[in-house]
Amino acid sequence: MKNILIIQPIDKSGIEILENRPDYNFEIIDGTDLEQIKEKIVKCDGISIRTAKLPADVIRSAKNLKIISRHGVGYDNIDLEAAKEKNVTISITATANAVAVAEHVMFMLLNISKRKDMYDKTVKSGRFNDRNKLPKTIELWNKNILIMGFGRIGKSLIKRCIGFEMNVYVYDPFVSKEEIESLGGKKIEDLKEGVKKMDALTLHMPLNEKTKNIINYEVLKNMKKNCIIINASRGGIINENDLNKSLNENKIFGAGLDVFDTEPPDNDNPLLKNDKTFLSPHTAAFTEECMVRMGKETIQNIIDFFDKKLEKSKIVKL
């Protein structure tokens, strides 16, 4: 009998998979309190986790833990060294959220380029006749967009960008020029030079030592003034202070952020009050359809692991 701890609720479709397996026991805890998690984790064989933190001392307290199944694709909330030390496998829902996140990027890109809030408020406040006084919007047609990180989300996004007849460039040291070109993109080797001609930039990279603050003032100051930046990957990839400074200095046109350095962001975070930002609360994957897919895949990854058939593409390399 395998004991599974589900930290933070998931869609009922995932729970139903476990309910149909009499060889599995499971418990759901709603909160992210570390003391509660540490108490419950001791006898668990597997864990499903969303955004709750799993620090080293919590992982080390688990006697039987074999797999941590992440409800999503990021895993910076898990102490990887402790997991490696205890030979714990970490899996991600690699196939579930690409479409939802790619659509969210387009949603943000369109909202910013078309000045959604400004135009909407103008009509609702009874200022329809001010339409000729308003700043003009930006077309996506024939604009250059850089996709940074070309995994499943990036590959899903490129189709949508091409659908808008954008010129798509890709920065990803781990993906070949041939693969990128086969999907309609062009590979960028030098990031600092490449960003200079971009009208939009969207991030789809994990947060690690190499990617932290990869978008900083030195990069931002060289970008086109009409450039829009979207981050629906991980907070910390963009230096938030540098981004705010660049927006205020009109170095770039606008920014769409679904993720932040600290979540929830501090009340004094200047990006919250900046008129040139379009923000969402880490919900790029929160479509009804995606939550069903992630719920199922999170649990199926646990079962597949114990059945010794978990796909390598869903396993995080430690």
WOPE-V95966 format. One record per residue. N is the residue number from 1. RES is the residue in one small letter. SS is DSSP state (H for helix, E for strand, C for the rest). D_FIRST is the distance of its C-alpha to the first C-alpha in whole Angstrom. Layout:
<<N;RES;SS;D_FIRST> <N;RES;SS;D_FIRST>>
This chain:
<<1;m;C;0> <2;k;E;4> <3;n;E;7> <4;i;E;10> <5;l;E;13> <6;i;E;16> <7;i;E;19> <8;q;C;22> <9;p;C;22> <10;i;C;22> <11;d;C;23> <12;k;H;21> <13;s;H;21> <14;g;H;18> <15;i;H;17> <16;e;H;17> <17;i;H;15> <18;l;H;12> <19;e;H;13> <20;n;C;13> <21;r;C;10> <22;p;C;8> <23;d;C;5> <24;y;E;5> <25;n;E;7> <26;f;E;10> <27;e;E;13> <28;i;E;17> <29;i;E;20> <30;d;C;23> <31;g;C;25> <32;t;C;26> <33;d;C;26> <34;l;H;25> <35;e;H;25> <36;q;H;22> <37;i;H;20> <38;k;H;21> <39;e;H;20> <40;k;H;16> <41;i;H;16> <42;v;C;15> <43;k;C;12> <44;c;C;11> <45;d;C;9> <46;g;E;11> <47;i;E;15> <48;s;E;17> <49;i;E;20> <50;r;C;24> <51;t;C;27> <52;a;C;26> <53;k;C;26> <54;l;E;24> <55;p;C;26> <56;a;H;26> <57;d;H;25> <58;v;H;23> <59;i;H;21> <60;r;H;22> <61;s;C;20> <62;a;C;17> <63;k;C;15> <64;n;C;12> <65;l;C;13> <66;k;C;14> <67;i;E;15> <68;i;E;17> <69;s;E;18> <70;r;E;21> <71;h;C;23> <72;g;C;26> <73;v;C;28> <74;g;C;29> <75;y;C;27> <76;d;C;30> <77;n;C;28> <78;i;E;25> <79;d;C;27> <80;l;H;27> <81;e;H;28> <82;a;H;25> <83;a;H;22> <84;k;H;24> <85;e;H;25> <86;k;C;21> <87;n;C;20> <88;v;C;18> <89;t;E;19> <90;i;E;21> <91;s;E;21> <92;i;E;23> <93;t;C;24> <94;a;C;27> <95;t;C;28> <96;a;C;28> <97;n;C;31> <98;a;H;33> <99;v;H;36> <100;a;H;35> <101;v;H;36> <102;a;H;39> <103;e;H;40> <104;h;H;40> <105;v;H;42> <106;m;H;45> <107;f;H;45> <108;m;H;46> <109;l;H;48> <110;l;H;50> <111;n;H;50> <112;i;H;52> <113;s;H;54> <114;k;C;55> <115;r;C;55> <116;k;H;53> <117;d;H;54> <118;m;H;57> <119;y;H;58> <120;d;H;56> <121;k;H;58> <122;t;H;61> <123;v;H;61> <124;k;H;59> <125;s;C;62> <126;g;C;65> <127;r;C;66> <128;f;H;66> <129;n;H;69> <130;d;H;68> <131;r;H;66> <132;n;H;69> <133;k;H;69> <134;l;C;65> <135;p;C;64> <136;k;C;63> <137;t;C;59> <138;i;C;58> <139;e;C;57> <140;l;C;55> <141;w;C;57> <142;n;C;57> <143;k;C;56> <144;n;E;54> <145;i;E;50> <146;l;E;48> <147;i;E;45> <148;m;E;43> <149;g;C;40> <150;f;C;39> <151;g;C;36> <152;r;H;34> <153;i;H;36> <154;g;H;39> <155;k;H;39> <156;s;H;39> <157;l;H;41> <158;i;H;44> <159;k;H;44> <160;r;H;45> <161;c;H;48> <162;i;H;49> <163;g;H;49> <164;f;C;52> <165;e;C;54> <166;m;C;53> <167;n;E;53> <168;v;E;50> <169;y;E;50> <170;v;E;46> <171;y;E;46> <172;d;C;43> <173;p;C;43> <174;f;C;40> <175;v;C;41> <176;s;C;44> <177;k;H;48> <178;e;H;47> <179;e;H;44> <180;i;H;45> <181;e;H;49> <182;s;H;47> <183;l;C;46> <184;g;C;49> <185;g;C;49> <186;k;E;51> <187;k;E;49> <188;i;C;50> <189;e;C;51> <190;d;C;52> <191;l;H;51> <192;k;H;54> <193;e;H;56> <194;g;H;54> <195;v;H;53> <196;k;H;57> <197;k;H;58> <198;m;C;54> <199;d;C;55> <200;a;E;51> <201;l;E;48> <202;t;E;44> <203;l;E;42> <204;h;C;38> <205;m;C;37> <206;p;C;35> <207;l;C;36> <208;n;C;36> <209;e;C;39> <210;k;C;41> <211;t;C;41> <212;k;C;41> <213;n;C;45> <214;i;C;45> <215;i;E;47> <216;n;C;50> <217;y;H;54> <218;e;H;55> <219;v;H;53> <220;l;H;54> <221;k;C;57> <222;n;C;58> <223;m;C;57> <224;k;C;59> <225;k;C;59> <226;n;C;58> <227;c;C;55> <228;i;E;51> <229;i;E;48> <230;i;E;45> <231;n;E;42> <232;a;C;38> <233;s;C;36> <234;r;C;36> <235;g;C;38> <236;g;C;40> <237;i;C;41> <238;i;E;44> <239;n;C;46> <240;e;H;47> <241;n;H;50> <242;d;H;52> <243;l;H;51> <244;n;H;52> <245;k;H;55> <246;s;H;56> <247;l;H;55> <248;n;H;58> <249;e;C;60> <250;n;C;60> <251;k;C;59> <252;i;C;56> <253;f;C;56> <254;g;E;53> <255;a;E;49> <256;g;E;46> <257;l;E;43> <258;d;C;39> <259;v;C;38> <260;f;C;40> <261;d;C;40> <262;t;C;38> <263;e;C;36> <264;p;C;38> <265;p;C;41> <266;d;C;43> <267;n;C;46> <268;d;C;49> <269;n;C;47> <270;p;H;51> <271;l;H;49> <272;l;H;48> <273;k;C;52> <274;n;C;53> <275;d;C;54> <276;k;C;54> <277;t;E;50> <278;f;E;47> <279;l;E;44> <280;s;C;41> <281;p;C;38> <282;h;C;35> <283;t;C;35> <284;a;C;36> <285;a;C;32> <286;f;C;32> <287;t;C;33> <288;e;H;32> <289;e;H;31> <290;c;H;30> <291;m;H;27> <292;v;H;26> <293;r;H;25> <294;m;H;24> <295;g;H;21> <296;k;H;20> <297;e;H;21> <298;t;H;19> <299;i;H;16> <300;q;H;16> <301;n;H;17> <302;i;H;13> <303;i;H;12> <304;d;H;15> <305;f;H;14> <306;f;H;11> <307;d;C;13> <308;k;C;16> <309;k;C;18> <310;l;C;19> <311;e;C;23> <312;k;H;25> <313;s;H;27> <314;k;H;24> <315;i;E;23> <316;v;C;25> <317;k;C;27> <318;l;C;27>>
